[in-house]
Amino acid sequence: MTLTFSKTLGLLFALFLMGWSPYSFSMYCTAVKGSNAPVISIDAPIKVPATVKAGTVIWRSTTSTYTQLRCDSSESGLKVNIYGDNANFYWDPNSVIPGLDKSLEVGITYRNIDYPLYNGYGLRIGPALTCTPFCNPGETNQNFLRRNVYIGSNLDVTFQVYVKATGLPPPASGKITNSGTYLLFKVGGDKELNAVPPGNFGGLISGLNNISFISCKPTIRVAGTSGSTLSFGSISQRNAAVGKIEKQLPFSINVDMSGADNGQACAGTTMQATFSTTFPMRDGTTLMPASDSGFGIVLSQAASPNTPIVMNKVVNLGLVNGTVVQNRFIAGLKWLSTKPKVGPFNASATVDVTFK
């Protein structure tokens, strides 16, 4: 009787473990609306000056927002949630990034931060499952006698894809030859680094072969009130009214293509600029000295002063038809609170200029 029980227990235990294999409890995250594998494409030629500095943004996609990304467990009812409750980006799951041209860095912009893509690394998006009734979010239940139900939820995921120059030399022809479609990330659970289900939501890029490096070697200079600096001087907080532009200052981006080694490579191209910042932002357009400063700086083109420039979004500057091009802009101080902080402040933005 004892021997029979022991054999039965062993068999049941083996079957139980088989039923609880890691893959059975993966987190499935799929798009309720739109594509489950969106391809972000560079669909127009981009011409990059051969002397571009490392870290310069060559291209950045428009902001992609995928609403109702549904994450759920593969089982219902009794289960141990060994993968946690959070959804995560997992970068370069197929290890394709090292095979791209060494002159390019391809990455993801999430919440205004650029992330290069390294296989084996990821980034937490946020809670995707809720657990009831016996466990707290994030708790792993090791008591098989309890019945925990993990309820899936919908996430909204917003990101951009960027391409930067690494500073390494491009192909001798100047043209990037990566013509395929490449998987950049997958979305999975907390501990699914090497076990993200193949059907999970993921983002891809195509059109890298539209990038070429040209011999155009412009000199780019930002001209403010003092060099590349804009000084707003003294401003009274007594004037603060939410949404009001208190003061505006002009500045310009000057591009000189008159160098002897430029040839005709610059002529006939369309110049583009992308503004970015590492400072806190409000609404994608207002960069702030601090998240609680109560005011910020808004940039706009001089020709459309009431239309703020969106950070990390390409701004077309027009056709290059001369050797020196000046583009005029305006920086405005905008009140975000009736009680802004007082004292000296500084904030900065970076502008990357490319051609297409």
GUDO-166486 format. One record per residue: residue number from 1; residue in three letters; x, y, z of N, C-alpha, C in turn. Coordinates in steps of 0.02 Angstrom, whole numbers, plus 50000, padded with zeros to 5 digits. Last residue first. Example, Ala and Ser with C-alpha at 12.3 -4.5 7.8 and 13.67 -1.06 7.14 Angstrom:
     n   res      nu      nv      nw     cau     cav     caw      cu      cv      cw
     2   SER   50642   49888   50354   50684   49947   50357   50645   50002   50394
     1   ALA   50660   49716   50390   50615   49775   50390   50660   49835   50390
This chain:
     n   res      nu      nv      nw     cau     cav     caw      cu      cv      cw
   356   LYS   50880   53278   47640   50847   53224   47603   50835   53247   47531
   355   PHE   50988   53303   47782   50964   53321   47715   50927   53262   47683
   354   THR   50995   53366   47951   51008   53317   47899   50978   53341   47834
   353   VAL   51040   53424   48109   51022   53443   48041   51042   53388   47993
   352   ASP   50984   53432   48273   51020   53392   48224   50994   53409   48155
   351   VAL   50996   53524   48420   50966   53521   48354   51013   53480   48308
   350   THR   50952   53516   48591   51000   53499   48538   50964   53497   48472
   349   ALA   50924   53630   48725   50898   53584   48673   50954   53573   48622
   348   SER   50915   53672   48899   50948   53669   48834   50914   53619   48788
   347   ALA   50904   53788   49032   50878   53729   48998   50909   53729   48929
   346   ASN   50917   53872   49188   50943   53856   49122   50910   53792   49097
   345   PHE   50893   54010   49301   50875   53945   49272   50913   53934   49208
   344   PRO   50888   54101   49456   50918   54086   49391   50896   54017   49366
   343   GLY   50723   54129   49532   50795   54119   49533   50822   54104   49464
   342   VAL   50569   54044   49574   50608   54103   49558   50682   54086   49562
   341   LYS   50436   53944   49507   50496   53952   49548   50534   54014   49527
   340   PRO   50267   54008   49490   50328   53977   49465   50386   53986   49514
   339   LYS   50120   54010   49511   50170   54015   49564   50234   53981   49541
   338   THR   50040   53983   49408   50036   54052   49434   50086   54063   49490
   337   SER   50118   53889   49276   50089   53894   49343   50084   53968   49362
   336   LEU   50178   53899   49159   50140   53837   49169   50105   53837   49237
   335   TRP   50221   54022   49041   50202   54007   49109   50160   53943   49112
   334   LYS   50356   54019   48928   50285   54005   48938   50272   53988   49011
   333   LEU   50461   54105   48826   50453   54082   48895   50378   54078   48910
   332   GLY   50509   54054   48662   50464   54091   48706   50461   54062   48775
   331   ALA   50610   54075   48524   50603   54040   48588   50561   54083   48633
   330   ILE   50603   54059   48349   50585   54099   48408   50582   54053   48468
   329   PHE   50707   54061   48200   50663   54030   48249   50650   54078   48306
   328   ARG   50765   54051   48031   50749   54090   48091   50697   54056   48135
   327   ASN   50901   53994   47943   50832   53978   47963   50818   54011   48030
   326   GLN   51004   54023   47808   50987   54044   47876   50914   54030   47889
   325   VAL   51132   53957   47711   51060   53955   47725   51049   53975   47797
   324   VAL   51244   53973   47583   51231   53991   47653   51156   53995   47663
   323   THR   51236   53933   47452   51292   53907   47492   51285   53923   47566
   322   GLY   51074   53878   47391   51130   53925   47397   51184   53895   47441
   321   ASN   50965   53800   47405   50977   53830   47339   51032   53882   47341
   320   VAL   50883   53675   47482   50948   53708   47482   50962   53734   47412
   319   LEU   50715   53691   47535   50763   53669   47484   50828   53709   47489
   318   GLY   50667   53675   47711   50664   53700   47642   50721   53676   47599
   317   LEU   50655   53620   47833   50680   53689   47830   50683   53716   47759
   316   ASN   50545   53519   47924   50573   53534   47858   50593   53608   47855
   315   VAL   50576   53436   48069   50551   53499   48044   50585   53512   47977
   314   VAL   50535   53286   48154   50572   53318   48100   50536   53382   48078
   313   LYS   50532   53280   48330   50494   53275   48268   50531   53315   48214
   312   ASN   50585   53302   48454   50597   53237   48423   50556   53226   48360
   311   MET   50460   53420   48503   50526   53390   48512   50528   53320   48481
   310   VAL   50371   53522   48397   50367   53461   48438   50437   53431   48442
   309   ILE   50355   53695   48403   50391   53638   48374   50387   53580   48423
   308   PRO   50199   53782   48403   50259   53757   48437   50290   53698   48400
   307   THR   50142   53914   48320   50141   53841   48313   50204   53812   48344
   306   ASN   50155   54048   48320   50105   54020   48365   50099   53945   48360
   305   PRO   50249   54082   48222   50267   54089   48293   50217   54059   48342
   304   SER   50297   54046   48085   50235   54022   48117   50245   54023   48193
   303   ALA   50417   54099   48049   50361   54109   48003   50295   54086   48032
   302   ALA   50502   54056   48149   50484   54127   48147   50424   54139   48102
   301   GLN   50453   53906   48231   50484   53939   48173   50459   54011   48170
   300   SER   50477   53887   48409   50435   53889   48349   50475   53919   48292
   299   LEU   50484   53822   48575   50517   53842   48513   50467   53842   48455
   298   VAL   50464   53864   48743   50431   53838   48683   50467   53866   48622
   297   ILE   50510   53829   48907   50528   53862   48845   50495   53826   48786
   296   GLY   50417   53854   49061   50459   53817   49015   50472   53858   48953
   295   PHE   50366   53845   49235   50372   53879   49171   50418   53838   49126
   294   GLY   50369   53770   49348   50311   53813   49339   50314   53855   49276
   293   SER   50463   53677   49391   50484   53747   49383   50425   53794   49375
   292   ASP   50460   53541   49413   50416   53583   49454   50432   53657   49446
   291   SER   50555   53487   49330   50487   53464   49322   50437   53506   49362
   290   ALA   50659   53619   49265   50646   53565   49313   50572   53547   49308
   289   PRO   50661   53690   49146   50722   53684   49185   50718   53628   49237
   288   MET   50571   53612   49011   50572   53646   49075   50639   53639   49110
   287   LEU   50499   53630   48852   50553   53602   48892   50563   53645   48954
   286   THR   50357   53590   48769   50383   53638   48817   50437   53606   48859
   285   THR   50311   53486   48689   50332   53548   48657   50366   53597   48704
   284   GLY   50260   53376   48754   50304   53364   48697   50331   53427   48664
   283   ASP   50192   53409   48868   50154   53405   48806   50198   53397   48744
   282   ARG   50341   53456   48941   50268   53457   48950   50236   53457   48880
   281   MET   50494   53384   48999   50452   53414   48948   50379   53411   48968
   280   PRO   50660   53397   49072   50589   53378   49075   50548   53415   49022
   279   PHE   50803   53381   48959   50767   53413   49014   50694   53388   49015
   278   THR   50862   53337   48848   50864   53291   48905   50829   53320   48966
   277   THR   50791   53361   48685   50815   53386   48749   50818   53330   48800
   276   SER   50789   53406   48510   50780   53359   48565   50808   53390   48629
   275   PHE   50739   53438   48343   50757   53464   48409   50744   53411   48462
   274   THR   50794   53419   48182   50759   53384   48236   50784   53412   48302
   273   ALA   50778   53479   48016   50805   53486   48083   50762   53446   48132
   272   GLN   50828   53470   47844   50782   53454   47898   50817   53464   47965
   271   MET   50835   53524   47675   50864   53524   47741   50811   53511   47794
   270   THR   50840   53443   47524   50796   53476   47572   50826   53469   47642
   269   THR   50955   53477   47388   50928   53435   47442   50881   53477   47485
   268   GLY   51011   53563   47298   50953   53524   47276   50924   53479   47329
   267   ALA   51179   53549   47355   51128   53584   47314   51072   53536   47294
   266   CYS   51273   53465   47412   51220   53494   47454   51162   53522   47413
   265   ALA   51361   53427   47311   51324   53375   47346   51266   53403   47387
   264   GLN   51447   53493   47231   51376   53508   47221   51332   53461   47262
   263   GLY   51582   53528   47339   51559   53513   47273   51487   53534   47264
   262   ASN   51645   53543   47463   51575   53524   47461   51552   53501   47392
   261   ASP   51773   53589   47479   51765   53518   47466   51692   53495   47464
   260   ALA   51765   53725   47509   51790   53705   47443   51778   53632   47427
   259   GLY   51612   53780   47587   51678   53750   47589   51699   53723   47522
   258   SER   51486   53830   47595   51530   53862   47546   51600   53832   47545
   257   MET   51378   53806   47675   51400   53752   47631   51448   53778   47578
   256   ASP   51318   53839   47830   51365   53864   47781   51392   53805   47740
   255   VAL   51177   53877   47913   51211   53820   47881   51253   53847   47824
   254   ASN   51111   53932   48063   51147   53952   48002   51187   53893   47975
   253   ILE   50970   53959   48147   51016   53905   48131   51047   53921   48063
   252   SER   50933   54089   48266   50936   54061   48199   50983   54002   48196
   251   PHE   50812   54172   48371   50877   54140   48360   50876   54109   48291
   250   PRO   50723   54292   48471   50739   54260   48407   50806   54224   48410
   249   LEU   50615   54273   48610   50680   54293   48585   50694   54258   48519
   248   GLN   50477   54326   48710   50503   54288   48654   50570   54317   48631
   247   LYS   50383   54307   48860   50435   54341   48823   50461   54296   48767
   246   GLU   50266   54242   48903   50288   54304   48935   50338   54343   48893
   245   ILE   50128   54167   48852   50197   54175   48830   50222   54242   48855
   244   LYS   50017   54083   48963   50040   54146   48933   50113   54142   48912
   243   GLY   49984   53969   49032   49976   53969   48959   50002   54031   48924
   242   VAL   49942   54051   49180   49951   53986   49147   49936   53991   49072
   241   ALA   50035   54189   49217   49966   54166   49202   49973   54104   49159
   240   ALA   50141   54297   49300   50127   54228   49282   50053   54215   49274
   239   ASN   50188   54418   49340   50151   54417   49276   50125   54347   49259
   238   ARG   50263   54396   49451   50197   54426   49461   50155   54426   49397
   237   GLN   50387   54358   49417   50338   54305   49424   50267   54332   49435
   236   SER   50477   54451   49297   50440   54452   49360   50389   54396   49361
   235   ILE   50637   54421   49235   50565   54417   49221   50529   54412   49288
   234   SER   50791   54468   49166   50749   54465   49226   50676   54467   49206
   233   GLY   50849   54368   49026   50854   54423   49073   50809   54413   49133
   232   PHE   50856   54268   48935   50791   54301   48943   50793   54359   48992
   231   SER   50976   54227   48820   50967   54252   48887   50902   54291   48892
   230   LEU   51032   54091   48732   50978   54141   48734   50969   54163   48807
   229   THR   51184   54041   48653   51144   54049   48713   51091   54103   48704
   228   SER   51278   54033   48556   51222   53987   48550   51175   53990   48610
   227   GLY   51314   54202   48569   51336   54138   48542   51276   54093   48531
   226   SER   51189   54273   48634   51260   54272   48650   51287   54204   48629
   225   THR   51068   54258   48575   51084   54325   48599   51158   54331   48617
   224   GLY   51115   54141   48447   51066   54168   48494   51084   54238   48514
   223   ALA   51141   54034   48318   51155   54104   48339   51098   54129   48383
   222   VAL   51221   53886   48281   51160   53915   48312   51179   53984   48338
   221   ARG   51289   53819   48134   51299   53863   48192   51231   53889   48216
   220   ILE   51376   53706   48034   51311   53723   48064   51323   53763   48128
   219   THR   51446   53682   47883   51461   53707   47950   51396   53734   47979
   218   PRO   51431   53534   47779   51412   53601   47801   51440   53618   47869
   217   LYS   51477   53444   47665   51508   53452   47730   51493   53522   47757
   216   CYS   51432   53319   47554   51412   53385   47580   51438   53391   47652
   215   SER   51451   53190   47515   51511   53230   47528   51496   53301   47550
   214   ILE   51338   53078   47603   51360   53117   47545   51417   53163   47566
   213   PHE   51265   52924   47639   51311   52976   47663   51340   53012   47602
   212   SER   51095   52872   47642   51160   52875   47609   51200   52933   47637
   211   ILE   50954   52773   47669   51003   52818   47699   51067   52815   47658
   210   ASN   50874   52675   47622   50861   52743   47597   50910   52794   47625
   209   ASN   50902   52561   47691   50939   52571   47629   50921   52637   47594
   208   LEU   50808   52557   47789   50874   52584   47807   50916   52597   47745
   207   GLY   50681   52504   47769   50700   52564   47732   50766   52593   47752
   206   SER   50605   52457   47927   50627   52443   47859   50648   52509   47827
   205   ILE   50579   52384   48088   50600   52440   48046   50619   52416   47977
   204   LEU   50453   52333   48208   50504   52321   48158   50522   52384   48121
   203   GLY   50392   52277   48367   50401   52330   48317   50460   52315   48271
   202   GLY   50267   52162   48431   50336   52183   48420   50340   52236   48365
   201   PHE   50166   52057   48532   50174   52121   48497   50248   52139   48490
   200   ASN   50188   51877   48515   50180   51940   48553   50193   52001   48509
   199   GLY   50210   51755   48457   50153   51794   48433   50144   51860   48468
   198   PRO   50316   51692   48523   50328   51721   48456   50271   51764   48431
   197   PRO   50338   51736   48695   50301   51699   48644   50308   51732   48576
   196   VAL   50496   51749   48764   50439   51788   48742   50403   51749   48688
   195   ALA   50608   51696   48829   50549   51653   48819   50487   51693   48799
   194   ASN   50712   51767   48877   50726   51719   48824   50667   51674   48808
   193   LEU   50641   51854   48965   50694   51879   48921   50707   51832   48863
   192   GLU   50533   51853   49052   50528   51817   48989   50583   51836   48939
   191   LYS   50498   51908   49173   50556   51863   49170   50558   51823   49105
   190   ASP   50387   51995   49151   50445   52017   49189   50507   51973   49179
   189   GLY   50325   51972   48979   50321   51978   49051   50387   51991   49084
   188   GLY   50344   52072   48826   50331   52012   48865   50330   52026   48939
   187   VAL   50365   52128   48663   50337   52145   48729   50320   52080   48764
   186   LYS   50513   52150   48564   50452   52114   48580   50428   52137   48648
   185   PHE   50602   52247   48440   50584   52228   48508   50522   52184   48508
   184   LEU   50643   52247   48305   50678   52288   48354   50664   52268   48426
   183   LEU   50669   52156   48160   50632   52158   48223   50673   52194   48276
   182   TYR   50678   52225   47999   50714   52200   48057   50673   52209   48121
   181   THR   50684   52197   47828   50641   52219   47883   50666   52185   47946
   180   GLY   50822   52248   47718   50772   52203   47746   50725   52238   47796
   179   SER   50930   52315   47669   50866   52324   47635   50810   52283   47664
   178   ASN   51071   52391   47699   51024   52349   47737   50953   52360   47711
   177   THR   51161   52475   47638   51135   52420   47598   51086   52374   47636
   176   ILE   51190   52647   47623   51175   52591   47668   51140   52536   47629
   175   LYS   51314   52725   47526   51245   52702   47531   51239   52643   47578
   174   GLY   51447   52754   47512   51406   52801   47550   51336   52777   47562
   173   SER   51536   52668   47458   51489   52700   47411   51448   52754   47445
   172   ALA   51598   52619   47570   51636   52662   47526   51591   52699   47477
   171   PRO   51487   52628   47714   51516   52594   47656   51551   52643   47609
   170   PRO   51544   52739   47848   51493   52704   47810   51526   52664   47754
   169   PRO   51644   52735   47997   51637   52750   47926   51582   52709   47893
   168   LEU   51569   52788   48152   51608   52739   48114   51596   52751   48040
   167   GLY   51477   52871   48206   51544   52899   48196   51590   52851   48160
   166   THR   51348   52833   48214   51393   52807   48266   51462   52839   48262
   165   ALA   51198   52922   48195   51264   52907   48169   51308   52884   48227
   164   LYS   51036   52847   48226   51089   52895   48240   51154   52874   48205
   163   VAL   50866   52831   48213   50929   52809   48184   50980   52864   48196
   162   TYR   50722   52781   48310   50771   52829   48287   50830   52794   48254
   161   VAL   50549   52767   48335   50611   52733   48314   50660   52787   48290
   160   GLN   50445   52796   48478   50473   52815   48413   50533   52772   48398
   159   PHE   50292   52754   48565   50364   52753   48555   50381   52782   48487
   158   THR   50170   52700   48678   50190   52753   48632   50266   52754   48626
   157   VAL   50040   52596   48723   50113   52600   48714   50129   52651   48660
   156   ASP   49922   52561   48840   49935   52605   48783   50011   52614   48779
   155   LEU   49852   52403   48886   49904   52454   48892   49902   52499   48830
   154   ASN   49728   52312   48975   49750   52345   48913   49800   52399   48928
   153   SER   49750   52157   49067   49728   52226   49059   49755   52254   48994
   152   GLY   49701   51999   49141   49738   52040   49093   49709   52110   49089
   151   ILE   49710   51931   49299   49666   51962   49250   49706   52009   49206
   150   TYR   49735   51784   49375   49772   51841   49349   49733   51870   49290
   149   VAL   49677   51711   49519   49658   51727   49450   49697   51789   49429
   148   ASN   49720   51580   49625   49731   51650   49606   49714   51659   49533
   147   ARG   49683   51479   49749   49664   51488   49679   49669   51563   49662
   146   ARG   49790   51379   49851   49753   51440   49838   49736   51444   49764
   145   LEU   49870   51271   49853   49801   51261   49875   49759   51324   49864
   144   PHE   49999   51302   49822   49959   51273   49768   49886   51263   49788
   143   ASN   50085   51437   49860   50037   51393   49893   49989   51365   49841
   142   GLN   50162   51533   49804   50190   51465   49806   50144   51416   49840
   141   ASN   50141   51670   49708   50105   51627   49754   50133   51556   49751
   140   THR   50229   51816   49703   50227   51748   49675   50195   51702   49725
   139   GLU   50169   51981   49684   50184   51925   49728   50182   51859   49690
   138   GLY   50127   52080   49598   50198   52066   49600   50217   52008   49644
   137   PRO   49988   52126   49696   50024   52133   49632   50098   52122   49640
   136   ASN   49951   51997   49818   49962   52067   49800   49996   52071   49733
   135   CYS   49832   51864   49818   49899   51891   49815   49899   51965   49798
   134   PHE   49702   51813   49819   49746   51797   49875   49814   51831   49873
   133   PRO   49613   51818   49715   49600   51862   49773   49653   51857   49826
   132   THR   49704   51913   49592   49651   51909   49641   49635   51835   49655
   131   CYS   49807   52026   49506   49801   51961   49538   49747   51963   49592
   130   THR   49826   52097   49345   49805   52105   49415   49790   52036   49443
   129   LEU   49951   52143   49226   49906   52093   49255   49886   52114   49326
   128   ALA   50030   52249   49194   49989   52220   49140   49940   52168   49165
   127   PRO   50122   52395   49238   50080   52338   49258   50035   52315   49200
   126   GLY   50255   52438   49117   50209   52450   49173   50166   52390   49187
   125   ILE   50378   52428   49047   50325   52472   49024   50277   52489   49080
   124   ARG   50552   52409   49070   50484   52398   49096   50436   52450   49070
   123   LEU   50661   52349   48950   50637   52408   48985   50565   52396   49007
   122   GLY   50811   52250   48921   50742   52271   48909   50725   52333   48949
   121   TYR   50936   52139   48850   50914   52194   48892   50842   52213   48875
   120   GLY   50967   52045   48758   50977   52027   48827   50957   52081   48876
   119   ASN   51030   52153   48633   50999   52089   48650   51017   52070   48722
   118   TYR   51006   52323   48638   51054   52270   48651   51017   52206   48670
   117   LEU   50977   52472   48567   50948   52406   48573   51002   52352   48579
   116   PRO   50969   52631   48651   50999   52586   48602   50976   52514   48617
   115   TYR   50843   52742   48685   50871   52679   48709   50902   52640   48651
   114   ASP   50806   52906   48732   50830   52862   48679   50863   52800   48710
   113   ILE   50661   52973   48803   50728   52948   48816   50746   52898   48760
   112   ASN   50527   53005   48792   50577   53056   48775   50649   53036   48792
   111   ARG   50460   52885   48809   50453   52938   48859   50512   52988   48854
   110   TYR   50573   52812   48705   50516   52798   48748   50515   52848   48804
   109   THR   50643   52772   48555   50631   52829   48599   50567   52815   48639
   108   ILE   50755   52646   48507   50685   52664   48523   50685   52724   48570
   107   GLY   50877   52631   48373   50851   52624   48440   50779   52646   48446
   106   VAL   51024   52603   48284   50951   52602   48281   50925   52590   48351
   105   GLU   51162   52679   48220   51134   52653   48283   51058   52658   48277
   104   LEU   51277   52653   48086   51210   52670   48110   51197   52640   48179
   103   SER   51394   52604   48040   51389   52677   48043   51324   52700   48073
   102   LYS   51382   52469   48027   51413   52494   48088   51410   52570   48094
   101   ASP   51229   52400   47969   51290   52438   47954   51316   52472   48017
   100   LEU   51179   52254   48066   51166   52314   48027   51231   52353   48015
    99   GLY   51207   52152   48152   51218   52139   48081   51204   52199   48037
    98   PRO   51170   52191   48280   51242   52188   48263   51256   52177   48189
    97   ILE   51025   52177   48266   51058   52243   48267   51133   52239   48252
    96   VAL   50975   52050   48280   50986   52075   48212   51026   52140   48211
    95   SER   50931   51964   48386   51001   51984   48378   51018   52007   48307
    94   ASN   50799   51946   48410   50830   51901   48360   50903   51918   48346
    93   PRO   50766   52045   48502   50760   51975   48522   50793   51926   48473
    92   ASP   50793   52189   48534   50828   52149   48484   50825   52074   48499
    91   TRP   50732   52206   48700   50765   52233   48641   50796   52178   48598
    90   TYR   50576   52200   48764   50637   52161   48761   50671   52177   48695
    89   PHE   50473   52297   48868   50507   52292   48804   50566   52245   48812
    88   ASN   50351   52220   48976   50418   52248   48964   50434   52247   48890
    87   ALA   50223   52217   49099   50244   52209   49030   50309   52246   49019
    86   ASN   50209   52135   49259   50225   52192   49217   50241   52171   49145
    85   ASP   50194   52033   49351   50134   52068   49329   50146   52122   49278
    84   GLY   50281   51871   49339   50267   51938   49365   50208   51971   49331
    83   TYR   50302   51743   49301   50329   51794   49257   50312   51865   49281
    82   ILE   50239   51651   49379   50311   51655   49385   50341   51710   49343
    81   ASN   50105   51637   49454   50125   51687   49405   50201   51697   49409
    80   VAL   50027   51486   49461   50080   51525   49492   50106   51573   49439
    79   LYS   49850   51458   49456   49915   51464   49425   49964   51502   49469
    78   LEU   49684   51426   49429   49741   51408   49471   49806   51415   49433
    77   GLY   49623   51541   49310   49609   51502   49369   49672   51489   49409
    76   SER   49705   51521   49150   49659   51556   49196   49647   51511   49256
    75   GLU   49851   51552   49049   49804   51508   49084   49757   51551   49126
    74   SER   49931   51648   48996   49910   51594   48951   49861   51547   48983
    73   SER   49884   51816   49040   49919   51754   49053   49892   51700   49007
    72   ASP   49892   51964   48938   49856   51916   48979   49900   51855   48989
    71   CYS   49873   52124   48868   49918   52075   48899   49878   52029   48944
    70   ARG   49837   52217   48729   49809   52173   48779   49860   52122   48804
    69   LEU   49841   52378   48695   49885   52321   48689   49866   52274   48746
    68   GLN   49762   52496   48678   49733   52432   48695   49778   52374   48674
    67   THR   49853   52586   48554   49806   52583   48610   49779   52513   48618
    66   TYR   50001   52639   48511   49960   52579   48502   49917   52572   48564
    65   THR   50076   52769   48427   50039   52751   48487   49994   52692   48472
    64   SER   50223   52838   48370   50175   52784   48359   50142   52766   48425
    63   THR   50283   52988   48307   50264   52952   48367   50210   52900   48351
    62   THR   50389   52968   48163   50335   53001   48199   50317   52959   48260
    61   SER   50564   52927   48181   50496   52916   48157   50447   52962   48191
    60   ARG   50710   53007   48135   50668   52987   48191   50597   52980   48165
    59   TRP   50878   53009   48079   50807   53002   48064   50771   52981   48128
    58   ILE   50998   53047   48133   50991   53047   48061   50917   53046   48041
    57   VAL   51063   53129   48266   51002   53095   48243   50997   53102   48168
    56   THR   51230   53104   48315   51182   53146   48279   51123   53103   48256
    55   GLY   51322   53016   48367   51266   53034   48409   51214   53079   48375
    54   ALA   51463   53085   48286   51434   53028   48320   51378   53052   48367
    53   LYS   51432   53205   48156   51462   53185   48219   51426   53125   48249
    52   VAL   51463   53199   47981   51415   53200   48036   51447   53173   48100
    51   THR   51531   53207   47864   51566   53228   47924   51520   53229   47985
    50   ALA   51444   53177   47762   51495   53128   47779   51531   53144   47844
    49   PRO   51273   53212   47790   51341   53238   47778   51393   53188   47802
    48   VAL   51151   53108   47720   51185   53127   47781   51254   53154   47764
    47   LYS   50993   53099   47654   51063   53111   47638   51098   53141   47698
    46   ILE   50865   52988   47628   50895   53032   47678   50969   53038   47661
    45   PRO   50717   52952   47535   50790   52955   47540   50813   53006   47592
    44   ALA   50578   52880   47625   50605   52931   47580   50680   52934   47588
    43   ASP   50534   52793   47721   50506   52786   47654   50529   52839   47605
    42   ILE   50570   52694   47842   50601   52754   47814   50584   52754   47740
    41   SER   50436   52624   47937   50478   52625   47877   50507   52694   47863
    40   ILE   50390   52508   48049   50403   52580   48044   50455   52588   47989
    39   VAL   50271   52389   48055   50335   52404   48024   50341   52479   48017
    38   PRO   50192   52300   48188   50197   52359   48146   50267   52370   48118
    37   ALA   50123   52174   48227   50194   52179   48209   50203   52238   48163
    36   ASN   49992   52183   48245   50028   52156   48301   50104   52157   48289
    35   SER   49902   52327   48188   49947   52272   48176   49981   52249   48240
    34   GLY   49742   52372   48263   49800   52381   48219   49843   52319   48217
    33   LYS   49696   52330   48428   49684   52371   48369   49748   52376   48328
    32   VAL   49754   52241   48514   49681   52235   48503   49662   52273   48439
    31   ALA   49905   52159   48504   49870   52220   48488   49796   52206   48477
    30   THR   49961   52062   48646   49944   52069   48575   49903   52133   48565
    29   CYS   50052   51968   48751   50034   52038   48739   50022   52047   48665
    28   TYR   50054   51841   48865   50040   51856   48796   50017   51929   48790
    27   MET   50169   51771   48970   50123   51827   48963   50115   51842   48889
    26   SER   50174   51593   49004   50200   51654   48974   50146   51708   48974
    25   PHE   50152   51469   49056   50130   51526   49094   50161   51591   49068
    24   SER   50206   51372   48977   50133   51372   48986   50109   51435   49020
    23   TYR   50341   51386   48988   50310   51414   48928   50234   51418   48936
    22   PRO   50371   51319   49111   50376   51392   49105   50338   51420   49045
    21   SER   50251   51193   49159   50311   51211   49124   50313   51286   49112
    20   TRP   50151   51129   49231   50174   51196   49253   50240   51215   49220
    19   GLY   50131   51004   49183   50079   51053   49171   50099   51124   49189
    18   MET   50245   50944   49232   50238   50953   49160   50186   51005   49144
    17   LEU   50214   50943   49367   50269   50984   49344   50265   50996   49269
    16   PHE   50109   50851   49364   50097   50918   49388   50152   50966   49364
    15   LEU   50171   50736   49322   50121   50766   49279   50108   50838   49298
    14   ALA   50252   50717   49436   50282   50726   49370   50234   50759   49322
    13   PHE   50155   50697   49533   50200   50754   49538   50234   50769   49471
    12   LEU   50094   50581   49490   50055   50642   49493   50100   50703   49495
    11   LEU   50202   50493   49505   50172   50504   49440   50133   50569   49438
    10   GLY   50226   50501   49643   50278   50518   49596   50250   50533   49527
     9   LEU   50104   50453   49691   50125   50521   49706   50178   50544   49657
     8   THR   50112   50321   49646   50058   50365   49623   50077   50438   49633
     7   LYS   50222   50273   49717   50224   50275   49644   50171   50322   49616
     6   SER   50172   50286   49847   50233   50321   49827   50238   50326   49751
     5   PHE   50065   50199   49845   50054   50270   49856   50113   50311   49833
     4   THR   50131   50076   49830   50085   50099   49778   50073   50174   49784
     3   LEU   50201   50071   49951   50237   50072   49888   50193   50098   49832
     2   THR   50095   50062   50042   50140   50119   50044   50177   50126   49979
     1   MET   50042   49940   50000   50000   50000   50000   50044   50063   50000
